[in-house]
Amino acid sequence: MNTADLNHLVESLVEIALTDDSKLRPGADDLILRKRKALARLQDSDSFRRLLEQAEFAERLRSLMDALREKWRDFSSQGIQRIASLDPESFMRHYLLPSVPVVLEAAASEWPAINKWCPQWFQETFGNQDVEISDHRRSDMNYEARFGAHRRTVPFGEFLERVKSDRTNDCYLVAQNKLLEKPAFERLLDDIGDLPGILDRSRKDAESVQLWLGPAGSSTPIHHDLTDGLIVQVDGRKRVILLSPYETEELQRAYRNIGRAGPGIEPIGSTTTRTIGWSGEVVLGPGDILFVPLGWWHCVENLTPCISLSMQNLVSAGYRWDHPDFRGYF
Ligand SMILES: O=C(O)CCC(=O)C(=O)O
């Protein structure tokens, strides 16, 4: 609906409301007549017809989403599947194309990064470098939305000491800190292996691959990404909770109950998912890969000090959901 439509609608509604308000006063007959005329004008107007069409369309969409949600709940009652070995064609057919999350167990276990990277190795190799992290998150429930205010450059060695010894969500080196874009860290990309037929090697670069490194207790609040992606667990153990896009309305309802402020995994893990019909939970260990389809809600908690990668260089990448009204978090 454009601004002119809206103005027309508002004017008509105001006139009706005014009439309604004064109908018990003297001269009411006249006012009731005016009200009827205003209503007739409104029902005749293009803007009102367009509004009705939009409402009908929204209703049809909602009932389609309800049906898809029920179908998904039936289909996925056994939870997120874990697959020990998988050929690319089956991955395409059963998971990537129908947007079904799956854990590819130990699929990255032969990658050099899995056998090399840990906080101690980073400390010995890069301890003297400065890195940007997301810091002082504990003091701000909305640290994710206000990412810019939490960026801080620190000596890597100092941060890694906190990673090894603290249990906290106060600091986390996250994808948005773009570590792999820094020249000193580019060579880390060489330690990241391949999944022939699933990953496109030619796009294994800092634009499509991001690093996460944080202490036990660090977490990422509920969000969905705008493309299909993989979470590759390099070191430590990570818990991920997933909700299908069809649960969006329930998720919004649950959020209204628990409040908007920057939910970490706890409100989601312990409260929200209990009030929502379906959620899947997985724990990833070194070498495991989780496929997170486009639009799937997920939140993450690092159970131990963790290093992981987000990768979007899937061979069939190309779909990008970039609707301006639907970014990030509630
Ligand atoms: O590991 C994390 O903390 C978050 C990863 C994630 O949400 C993603 O890759 O989309």
PDBQT file of the ligand as one rigid body, heavy atoms in Angstrom, charges set to zero:
ROOT
HETATM    1  O1  LIG A 401      29.697 -20.492  16.037  1.00  0.00    +0.000 OA
HETATM    2  C1  LIG A 401      28.970 -19.546  16.312  1.00  0.00    +0.000 C 
HETATM    3  O2  LIG A 401      29.022 -18.974  17.416  1.00  0.00    +0.000 OA
HETATM    4  C2  LIG A 401      27.945 -19.049  15.330  1.00  0.00    +0.000 C 
HETATM    5  C3  LIG A 401      28.003 -19.696  13.985  1.00  0.00    +0.000 C 
HETATM    6  C4  LIG A 401      26.815 -19.299  13.152  1.00  0.00    +0.000 C 
HETATM    7  O3  LIG A 401      25.801 -18.876  13.648  1.00  0.00    +0.000 OA
HETATM    8  C5  LIG A 401      26.852 -19.403  11.706  1.00  0.00    +0.000 C 
HETATM    9  O4  LIG A 401      27.859 -19.832  11.132  1.00  0.00    +0.000 OA
HETATM   10  O5  LIG A 401      25.834 -19.037  11.081  1.00  0.00    +0.000 OA
ENDROOT
TORSDOF 0
